[in-house]
Amino acid sequence: MQFSEEVSAWFRSLQDSICVSLEAADGSGKFGSDAWSRPEGGGGVARVLEKGALLEKGGVMYSAVSGELPAFMKGEVKDKNATFYATGVSIVLHPHSPMCPIIHMNVRYFEMSDGQCWFGGGIDLTPHYVSREDAKTFHTGLKAVCDKHNPSYYVEFKKWADDYFFIPHRNETRGVGGIFFDRLTEAPGISKLQRWDFVKEVGQYLAPFYSDLLKKTASLKYGENEKQWQYLRRGRYVEFNLVYDKGTRFGLETNGRTESILVSMPPAASWRYDHTPERGTAEAETLSLLKKGISWI
């Protein structure tokens, strides 16, 4: 089995295991399975849950696609005729409760016919209401994953996430960050297999962490004010994904399956003209914490 096939098979098994864990945490929701193919090469499996007990919408998407490089990547390579193979798992979960954060994760592998290959990915948490305790737990766990593989990873990849998951036209981060990395190749003292071990552990982090968070926040009370704020924060999520997210752009520009690419969109969102929370409110505090460079640990 070629390395790319091994990676792709593991990602497919990761999709299945995450869906099983999230179904158990939700208690009633079930993920459907929708296989799709891409005319230019490859395809994937979309696993979507809607209207669960705790999850309003969740997508756990697997893909393995190949073909000619998209136009926006041809300027980055010497061989304009090079072909690519890309495989990965991408997840976005939107809970019913505004007291529970949105979570996103992506782990992926990319290789080209000229021999270049690399890993990428990341995981970030987007609370509607920032809980310092939950942010600390999230980042502490991520740091432990990173430190197990390289002592420089957490600091480097946390800063990368702060810079990547940022909405410039709002001058705010999408949430409390996490880690983000791209173009991870072999390096002095770091083999491809060591990179792969790290990526696998990142992929396994989401399900247990978020399952615990779903259960923890399930009993927290909220009202119409909190729901309206949730819709506004979801609007920010939409803005980032449609304007800045590189994965969305890659999927659309390589003729990926539109429904699978846009599964990250929330089931409902809103925009209010020039809305500014009152001082001293939980909403105002959340906005004050959507900044780069915060140390959550």
N, C-alpha and C positions, 0 to 999 in steps of 0.2 A: 504494500500500500504506500502510495506517495505521501509525503508529509502533508500536502494540501488536503488530501482525502482524509487523513487522520484528524486534522484540525476540524474539517467540516463535520465529520462524524461526531466528534466530541461536542461541537456546538449544537448539533441536532439533539444529542442526549441532554445537554444543558437546558434547552428549551423545554423538553418533556419534564425534567425534574423540577424546574421552576414552576411550571403550571400545576403540577401535583401539589407542591408546597403551598402555593397561593390559594388553590381551591380549598385546601384543608383550613387555612387561616380565615378565608372568607366565610366558610360554613355552608353556603348554598350555591354560589355562582359556579358555573362550569365553563371552561374554555372550549370553544368550537375549534375545528381544524379545517383550514381551507388551503389546499395545495394550489400553487400557481406556477406557470412556466413563462419564460421570457423568450421571445422569438430569436433574439440575438445570441442566446445561450444561457442555460441554467434556469433557476427558478427558486422557489422557496415554499415555506409553509407558514401561513398566518394563523396564530392562535389568539382568539379574541374572546374576552369575557365582558358581558354587559349586564347591568342591573343585578349585581350580586347583593349580598347582605351588607357588605362593607365597601366593596369596590363598585363604583358606578361604571367604570370602563377600564379595561386593562388590555394591553396588547403585548404579546411575547412573540416576536417575529424572528424567523430563521430564514437566511437566504444563502445561496451559493450561485453567483452569476459570473459570466465570462464573456469576452468579446473584445471588440476594438476599444481603445482608450477613448473616453469622452473628450470632446474638444477642449474643455477647460484644463485638462491634464496634459495635453500634448506639448504645451509650452514648457513643461517641467522635465521632459525627457529628451534624450538625444535621438533615440529611434522612434520616429513618428509613426512607424507601422507596428509598434509593439502592441501585443494583446495583454489582457489582464485576467486575473481570476480573483474574486473577492468573496469571502464568506464570513458570516458572523451572526450574532444574536443581538437584537435591540429590543428594549423593554421600556414602556411608559405606563404608569399606573395612576389613575385618577380616582381617589376615594370619594365616597358620598360626603363624609364629614369634613368640614372646613378646618377641623382641629387636627386632621391627619395630613401630612405633606404629600405632594406629588413626588414620585421617585422615577428616575430615569437611569438606565444603564445600557451600555453598548460595549461589546467586545468583538473584535474583528481581525481578520488576517487578509493581507493583500499581497499578491505576487504578480510579476510581469514576465513576459516571455524572454526578456533580456537578462533574467536572473535576479533582478531586484525583488526583495520581499521584506515585509515589515508587519508589525502588529500595531494596533491602535485600540482606543477605547476610553472608558471612563464611567464614573457613576456620580450622580449629584442629587441633592435633596432640595426640593422647592416647597417650603412651608407656606401656607396661606397666613399662618400666624407663627412667627419664629419662636421656638422653644429652645432656650440655651442648653437645657439638659439634653434634649434629643439631638441637637447639633453636636454636643460634646460626645455623646455616645457614638454617633455616626462617624465622626472624625477619629475618635480613639480606635475604633475597630478598623478603619481604613489604614491608619498609621501602623497598626499591628501587622496587617497584611503586607504593607509596603516594606516595613523594617525586616520582615522575615526574608525578603529577597534582596534588598539593597538599602543601606541606611540613607541614601540620598533621595530615594524615590518620593517619600511623602512630601518633603518640602518642595521639591521640584514640581511634582505633579499637582499638588494643591495650588501652587501659584498659577500653573497652567490652566487649572480649572477656573480659578478666579478670573483670569483674563479671557478665557473662552466663553464661559457661561455668564456673559455680561451683555447688557442691552445699552449700547452707547447712546441711542436717542432718548433714553430715560435716565441715563447715568446711574444705573442700579444693576446689581447682580441679579441673576434669575432666582437665586435662593441663597442657601448657606454653603454652596459649593460642594466640593468633594475632591475627586482626583480626575485628571484628564491627561492622556498621553497619545502621541501619534508618531509614526515613522520609527518605531522601536526596532532597530536592527541589531545584528551582532555588533559588539563593541569590545575594545580591549578588556579582557577579563570577564566578559559576559557573552555567553553563547546563545544561539537561537533557542535552544531547548530551555535555557534558564529564563529567557523572556517568555516563552510559552507557559512555563510553570507559573509565572507571575500572573499572566493573563487569565489562566484557568482559575486561580484563587480569587481574582477580582470578580470573575463571573459567578463564583459560588457565594459571594458575600451578600448579594441582594436578598435572596429568599428568606433566610433566617432573620436577618435584621428587620426587614419590612413586615414579616409575619408578626414579630413581636410588637412592632409599632402599631399595626392594625388593631391588635388585641388591646394594647395599652390605651389607645385613644377612643375605642369603641364606646366607652361609657361617659365620655366627656360631653357635657351639655352645650348646645348652641341654639341660636334662634335665627330669625330672618335677617338681622343685621350681619351676622357672621356668614350666612349664605350669600348675601349680596357682595360681601367683600371677597369671598371665594371666587365668585364669577369674575370680578375685576382682576384678581390675581391670575386667574386662568387666561384672561385676555393678554396679560403680559407674556404668559407662556406661549401663546399663539404667535405673538409678535416675534419672539426670539426664533421659534422654530421655522417660521416662514421667511424671515428676513436674513438670519445669520447662520442657521445650523448647516454645517457642511454635509452632514449625512443626508438631510433632506435634499440639498442641491445635487449631491452625487446620485441619489436614487432617481430623481426626476430627469436628470440629464443623461442617464444611462438607460432610459426607458424602462425603469423598474415599475412594479405594480403600484399604481397611484393609491389605491385603497390601503395597501400595506405601508406605504411611505407616510401617509397622512393619518395613520391610526393613532399617532401621538396627540392629535387634536382632542381637546376635552369635549365631552358631550354637550356642554353648555358654557358659554362665556359671555361677558358683557364689557362695554366701554361706556364710561360716563365722561362728559365733557369737563375737563379741568377739575377732576375730583381731588380734593385734598382732605385727608383725615384731620379731625380736631386734635389739638395738642393734648397729650396725656392719655390718649386712647391706645388700646392694644394695636390698632391698625397703624397708628403713627409710630409706635415703637418698632413694629416690624419693618417699616420703611427705613428707619434709622439704622437697622442692622443689615440692610442689603448693600454692603460695601465690600470692596476688595480688601484683602490683607487682614481680616479679622482672625485672630487665633482662637479657635473654639475649644481647644484642649487645655 
